[in-house]
Amino acid sequence: MTKKSKAWISLLRPPNLPTVPGDPLAGWFLAGGTGVPAAVAAAGAALLFYIAGLILNDVADIEIDRRERPERPLPSGIISRRAALHAGLLCGLAGLGVAANAGRAVLGAGALLLLAILAYTFVTPRGSAMGLLTMGLCRALSVGLGIAAAGRLPVPPAALLAAAGIGSYIAAVSWMAAGEAGEQVLDGRRWLPLLLAAVMLGGILRLAATPARAPIMLAIAATTLLRLALVTVKLGRRPAPGRMPQAVGSYIRLLLLLQATCCAARTEGLAVAAILIILMPVAAHLGRFYHAS
């Protein structure tokens, strides 16, 4: 593999990619979707939009990376800013094309997601409240792709809760990660992802769990919260140098368990939930070679 190929892969932050298709799949299962091709298209579109956001984020942050992460592909000059810009925009347009195959509703949700990605990348200041909320909105709209693919109105409350919960969770993690390049003193905010996940999972168990599915959903949810608590305790109030990026990677990977809990609400989703759980060690292995944040 050439140096440039490795640089392009690094731009995509491979440890995070397995956590993306589960967003629309969680929304689709909770919204009572039945058209599998539409669900697959929504998942594919979400992945393309996410890749577009990753690449364009490096394009927008090139000056920051020159100061804080000069080894990154763009500030190091391995990949040109122009090439990255074209690749990011192309992925965004490809995402719209794939979303269109799932119907107008998914195309509309995809257009809103792409606008949110562009707003976060090129408009909102890094680390600002607006930027963090926009980041969370992007993940919520990713879940929304699956809800749109399901095509049910009114939208079931559990599906809306999943979108709001996953979006809020990512906003909270992004808030903690905002100062990861320097020394940090974390206060009670380090417990916020755990609190938000607990509220989301508790609500989904109440709204969507049937007697047959409840034990499986409860087991996944309890495992999620336990692992979140362990990550938070290990992170501590004063993270050691380099500890915060590792913790952020763990928080992002735990999205897979949040998504698996949602998918397990339906019998048809058990296989998908199992795949999402299996992707946990895969993402962790990729995290040994590539940065997640």
C-alpha positions as CSV (number, residue, x, y, z in Angstrom):
1,M,0.0,0.0,0.0
2,T,1.4,3.4,-1.0
3,K,1.8,6.3,1.4
4,K,-0.9,8.3,-0.4
5,S,-3.3,5.3,-0.2
6,K,-2.7,5.1,3.6
7,A,-3.3,8.8,3.8
8,W,-6.7,8.6,2.1
9,I,-7.7,5.7,4.4
10,S,-6.6,7.8,7.4
11,L,-8.9,10.7,6.2
12,L,-11.8,8.3,6.5
13,R,-11.2,7.4,10.2
14,P,-11.9,3.7,9.7
15,P,-12.7,2.9,13.4
16,N,-15.8,5.1,13.0
17,L,-17.2,3.8,9.8
18,P,-18.8,0.6,11.2
19,T,-20.9,2.8,13.5
20,V,-22.6,4.6,10.7
21,P,-25.0,2.1,8.9
22,G,-26.6,1.2,12.2
23,D,-28.0,4.7,12.6
24,P,-30.6,4.4,9.8
25,L,-31.1,0.8,10.5
26,A,-32.1,1.6,14.1
27,G,-34.5,4.2,12.9
28,W,-35.9,1.9,10.2
29,F,-36.6,-1.0,12.7
30,L,-38.1,1.2,15.3
31,A,-40.3,3.0,12.7
32,G,-41.7,-0.4,11.5
33,G,-40.0,-0.4,8.1
34,T,-40.8,-3.3,5.7
35,G,-39.0,-2.4,2.5
36,V,-35.5,-3.9,2.8
37,P,-34.1,-2.3,-0.3
38,A,-35.0,1.1,1.0
39,A,-33.3,0.3,4.3
40,V,-30.1,-0.8,2.5
41,A,-30.2,2.4,0.4
42,A,-30.6,4.6,3.5
43,A,-27.7,2.8,5.2
44,G,-25.5,3.2,2.1
45,A,-26.4,6.9,1.8
46,A,-25.6,7.5,5.5
47,L,-22.2,6.0,5.0
48,L,-21.4,8.2,2.0
49,F,-22.6,11.3,3.8
50,Y,-20.5,10.5,6.7
51,I,-17.4,9.9,4.5
52,A,-18.1,13.3,2.8
53,G,-18.3,15.0,6.2
54,L,-15.0,13.4,7.4
55,I,-13.1,14.5,4.3
56,L,-14.6,18.0,4.2
57,N,-13.9,18.5,7.9
58,D,-10.2,18.0,7.2
59,V,-10.4,20.5,4.3
60,A,-12.0,23.1,6.6
61,D,-9.7,22.4,9.5
62,I,-6.4,22.4,7.6
63,E,-5.0,25.5,9.4
64,I,-5.9,24.1,12.8
65,D,-4.3,20.8,11.9
66,R,-1.2,22.6,10.8
67,R,-0.8,23.7,14.4
68,E,-2.1,20.8,16.3
69,R,-1.8,17.7,14.0
70,P,0.8,18.5,11.3
71,E,1.1,14.8,10.5
72,R,-2.4,14.6,9.1
73,P,-2.7,14.0,5.3
74,L,-3.6,17.5,4.3
75,P,-1.3,19.7,6.4
76,S,1.6,17.3,5.6
77,G,1.0,17.7,1.9
78,I,0.4,14.0,1.1
79,I,-3.1,14.9,-0.1
80,S,-3.9,18.2,-1.7
81,R,-6.7,20.3,-0.3
82,R,-8.2,20.6,-3.7
83,A,-8.3,16.8,-4.2
84,A,-9.8,16.3,-0.8
85,L,-12.5,19.0,-1.5
86,H,-13.5,17.3,-4.7
87,A,-13.6,13.9,-3.1
88,G,-15.7,15.1,-0.2
89,L,-18.2,16.9,-2.5
90,L,-18.4,13.8,-4.8
91,C,-19.2,11.6,-1.9
92,G,-21.9,14.0,-0.8
93,L,-23.5,13.9,-4.3
94,A,-23.2,10.2,-4.4
95,G,-25.0,10.0,-1.1
96,L,-27.9,12.0,-2.6
97,G,-28.0,9.7,-5.6
98,V,-28.2,6.6,-3.4
99,A,-30.8,8.2,-1.1
100,A,-33.0,9.0,-4.2
101,N,-33.2,5.3,-4.9
102,A,-35.1,4.9,-1.6
103,G,-37.7,7.5,-2.5
104,R,-38.4,11.1,-2.1
105,A,-38.7,11.1,1.7
106,V,-35.2,9.6,2.0
107,L,-33.8,12.0,-0.6
108,G,-35.3,14.9,1.4
109,A,-33.8,13.6,4.7
110,G,-30.5,13.1,2.9
111,A,-30.5,16.7,1.6
112,L,-31.2,18.0,5.1
113,L,-28.3,15.8,6.4
114,L,-25.9,17.1,3.7
115,L,-26.8,20.7,4.5
116,A,-26.2,20.0,8.2
117,I,-22.8,18.5,7.4
118,L,-21.8,21.5,5.3
119,A,-23.1,23.9,8.0
120,Y,-21.1,22.1,10.6
121,T,-18.0,22.0,8.5
122,F,-17.9,25.4,6.9
123,V,-20.1,27.7,9.0
124,T,-20.2,26.9,12.7
125,P,-17.1,27.7,14.8
126,R,-15.2,24.7,16.2
127,G,-16.1,23.9,19.8
128,S,-19.0,26.3,19.8
129,A,-22.4,25.4,21.2
130,M,-23.9,25.7,17.7
131,G,-21.2,23.5,16.3
132,L,-21.8,20.8,18.9
133,L,-25.5,20.9,18.4
134,T,-25.1,20.7,14.6
135,M,-22.8,17.7,15.0
136,G,-25.5,16.0,17.1
137,L,-28.1,17.0,14.5
138,C,-26.1,15.2,11.8
139,R,-26.3,11.9,13.7
140,A,-30.0,12.5,14.4
141,L,-30.7,13.0,10.7
142,S,-28.6,9.9,10.0
143,V,-31.2,8.0,12.1
144,G,-33.8,10.0,10.3
145,L,-32.8,8.5,6.9
146,G,-34.0,5.1,8.2
147,I,-37.2,6.6,9.6
148,A,-37.9,8.2,6.2
149,A,-37.2,4.9,4.5
150,A,-39.8,3.2,6.7
151,G,-42.4,5.6,5.4
152,R,-44.8,5.4,8.4
153,L,-46.9,8.3,9.6
154,P,-47.2,9.3,12.3
155,V,-43.6,8.3,13.2
156,P,-43.5,6.0,16.2
157,P,-42.2,7.8,19.3
158,A,-39.5,5.2,19.9
159,A,-38.0,6.0,16.5
160,L,-38.0,9.7,17.3
161,L,-36.5,9.0,20.7
162,A,-33.7,7.0,19.0
163,A,-32.9,9.9,16.7
164,A,-32.9,12.5,19.5
165,G,-31.0,10.2,21.9
166,I,-28.2,9.3,19.4
167,G,-27.9,12.9,18.3
168,S,-27.7,14.2,21.9
169,Y,-25.2,11.5,22.8
170,I,-22.8,12.5,20.0
171,A,-23.2,16.1,20.9
172,A,-22.2,15.3,24.4
173,V,-19.2,13.3,23.3
174,S,-18.1,16.1,20.9
175,W,-18.3,18.6,23.8
176,M,-15.8,16.5,25.8
177,A,-13.6,16.0,22.7
178,A,-13.5,19.7,21.9
179,G,-10.2,20.2,23.9
180,E,-8.7,16.8,23.3
181,A,-5.5,18.3,21.7
182,G,-4.5,19.9,25.0
183,E,-4.8,19.4,28.8
184,Q,-8.3,19.2,30.1
185,V,-10.1,19.2,33.4
186,L,-13.4,17.5,33.1
187,D,-16.3,18.2,35.4
188,G,-19.7,16.5,35.5
189,R,-20.0,16.7,31.8
190,R,-18.0,13.5,31.5
191,W,-21.1,11.7,32.9
192,L,-23.4,13.3,30.3
193,P,-23.0,10.6,27.6
194,L,-23.9,7.9,30.1
195,L,-26.9,9.8,31.4
196,L,-28.2,10.5,27.9
197,A,-27.7,6.9,26.9
198,A,-29.6,5.7,30.0
199,V,-32.5,8.0,29.2
200,M,-32.7,6.9,25.6
201,L,-32.4,3.2,26.3
202,G,-34.9,3.4,29.1
203,G,-37.4,5.1,26.9
204,I,-37.0,2.7,24.0
205,L,-37.3,-0.3,26.3
206,R,-40.6,1.1,27.6
207,L,-41.9,2.1,24.2
208,A,-40.7,-0.6,21.9
209,A,-39.9,-3.8,23.9
210,T,-42.3,-6.6,23.6
211,P,-42.3,-9.5,26.2
212,A,-40.5,-11.7,23.8
213,R,-37.8,-9.1,22.9
214,A,-37.4,-7.3,26.3
215,P,-34.8,-9.7,27.8
216,I,-32.5,-9.4,24.8
217,M,-32.9,-5.6,24.6
218,L,-32.4,-5.3,28.3
219,A,-29.2,-7.4,28.2
220,I,-27.7,-5.2,25.4
221,A,-28.8,-2.0,27.1
222,A,-27.3,-3.0,30.4
223,T,-24.0,-4.0,28.7
224,T,-24.0,-0.6,27.0
225,L,-24.4,1.3,30.2
226,L,-21.9,-0.8,32.1
227,R,-19.3,-0.2,29.4
228,L,-20.0,3.5,29.3
229,A,-19.6,3.7,33.0
230,L,-16.2,1.9,32.8
231,V,-15.0,4.2,30.1
232,T,-16.1,7.3,32.1
233,V,-14.5,6.1,35.3
234,K,-11.2,5.2,33.5
235,L,-11.2,8.6,31.8
236,G,-11.3,10.4,35.1
237,R,-11.5,14.1,35.9
238,R,-8.0,14.9,34.6
239,P,-7.4,12.7,31.6
240,A,-3.8,11.7,31.1
241,P,-2.1,12.8,27.9
242,G,-3.5,10.9,24.9
243,R,-6.3,9.4,27.0
244,M,-9.1,11.6,25.7
245,P,-8.8,10.5,22.0
246,Q,-8.8,6.9,23.2
247,A,-12.0,7.5,25.3
248,V,-13.7,9.3,22.4
249,G,-13.0,6.3,20.2
250,S,-14.6,4.1,22.9
251,Y,-17.6,6.4,23.2
252,I,-18.1,6.3,19.4
253,R,-17.8,2.5,19.2
254,L,-20.4,2.1,21.9
255,L,-22.9,3.6,19.4
256,L,-23.0,0.1,18.0
257,L,-24.6,-1.2,21.2
258,L,-27.1,1.6,21.3
259,Q,-28.0,0.8,17.7
260,A,-28.2,-2.9,18.4
261,T,-30.6,-2.3,21.3
262,C,-32.9,-0.5,18.8
263,C,-32.7,-3.1,16.1
264,A,-33.4,-5.9,18.6
265,A,-36.9,-4.4,19.2
266,R,-38.1,-6.5,16.2
267,T,-37.5,-10.2,15.5
268,E,-36.2,-9.3,12.0
269,G,-33.6,-7.0,13.6
270,L,-31.9,-9.6,15.8
271,A,-29.5,-10.7,13.1
272,V,-28.6,-7.0,12.4
273,A,-28.2,-6.4,16.1
274,A,-25.8,-9.4,16.3
275,I,-23.8,-8.0,13.4
276,L,-23.5,-4.6,15.0
277,I,-22.3,-6.2,18.2
278,I,-19.7,-8.2,16.3
279,L,-18.5,-5.0,14.7
280,M,-17.4,-3.7,18.1
281,P,-14.1,-5.6,18.2
282,V,-13.6,-4.9,14.5
283,A,-13.8,-1.2,15.1
284,A,-11.5,-1.5,18.2
285,H,-8.9,-3.3,16.1
286,L,-9.0,-0.6,13.5
287,G,-8.6,1.9,16.3
288,R,-5.1,0.4,16.9
289,F,-3.9,1.7,13.5
290,Y,-6.1,4.8,12.8
291,H,-7.4,7.7,14.9
292,A,-11.1,7.9,15.6
293,S,-11.2,11.6,16.3
